[in-house]
Amino acid sequence: MAQRALQTTGDGAWDWNPQTGVAQLFDECKRILGYAPDEFPDDLREWMARVHPDDLAQVEHDLTAYYSGETASYRSEHRLRCKDGSWRCGTATQRCTGWRGRHPARPTSSSYTPTGTHLA
């Protein structure tokens, strides 16, 4: 049901557990970038490798601020390289409801919303 809702909105979902390092990019998230589900590994490093070089430092800063407890949620607007080599601008968000001290115990909702295509 949730997957169909995301397909309707054009958003993609992703999940990253900072305690285990395990990431999952759901099918719609992969399709947004022009990949078939089996063409894009469920690995956060693969996602980060596709972040535009001019946006990478800010994305890393935003993730660090969130996972260190400096901010209540993660929100990052950045460009990602698509399969065809073009760049897609979008907003990645993540929020937790469970915390251990100042650190998120488990993310509960993560999305990537495409906002347009840009050439680098």
N, C-alpha and C positions, 0 to 999 in steps of 0.2 A: 504494500500500500504506500509506504513512504517513498519507495523508488519511483512509483508512478507519479506521485505528487511532484517529485523533483523533475521528472521528465517534462511535466506540464509547464513548470516555471522556467525551464532551461538552466536551472542551477545544478551543480554537481556536488556530491557529498564526498567528504574525505574524513578519515579517522586516524589519529595518531596518538599512541599511548606513550608519553614521555618516560614512564617507568620501564617499559619493556623495549622501547624504540621501534615497535611494530607499527607500520603505517598501512592503511588500506585506502586506495582510491577507487571509489565506486564507478561503475560503468559509465554513467552520464558524465562524470568528471573527465574521464578519458575521451569520450566522444566530443566534448567541447573543444578539445585540442586536435581533433581529427584522427584519433587513434581508435582502433577496434579494442574491445576489452582485453584481448589476449596479447596485444602489441605493447602494452605499457605496464611495466612491473609495479606491484604494490610496494613501493619503496619511496620514502620521503626524499632520499638523495636524488632519485630520478626526477622528482618534481622540482627540487631546488636547482638541479642542473639545467632546467628549462626556464628559470627566472632570468629576465633580461639583466645583463651585467650592470646596467645603470641603476637597477632597482634592488639588487641582491643585498647590499649592505643594510638598506632600510628594512627589508623583509627579515633578515637575521636579527636586527636590533629589535623589531617588533615582537618576534618570537621569544627572544631572550627576556624582554621586559615582561611579557605575559607569564612565561614559565618561572620567572623568579618572583612573581607576585607583585610586581610594580604596577601592573594594570589589571583591571577586572576581567577583561576579555581581549581576544586577539582580533585585530582588524588590519588588513594590509591591502592596499591597492597597488597592483603591480602587473607587469606584462609577462606573459609566458609564451615561449616558442611553440608553435603548432607543428604538427607533422610535416606540413607543406613548407615550413620555414618562415611563415608569416608570424606576427606577434599579436597576441590577443590580450587585451586589457581586461582586468577583472578585479573583484574584491574577494579576498579569502577572509573568512571569519571563523572563530572558534570560541566556545564558552564552556565553562565547567560548573558543575553544581557541587562537586565533592572536592574538598581541599584537605591537605595534610599540612597544618601550619600555614605557611604562606605559599605553599606549592600545590598546584592542581594535582589531585589524586587520579582523576580520570576525566578526559574531555567528554562532554555529552552531546554537543552539536557542532558540526563543522560544515561549512559550505563554501563553494566557489561560485560566484555570480559573474558571468561574463558581461562586460559593459561596452565592448566594441573591439574592433581590430585596428591595430596601428602598425605601420611599417617602421622598422628600426633605422 
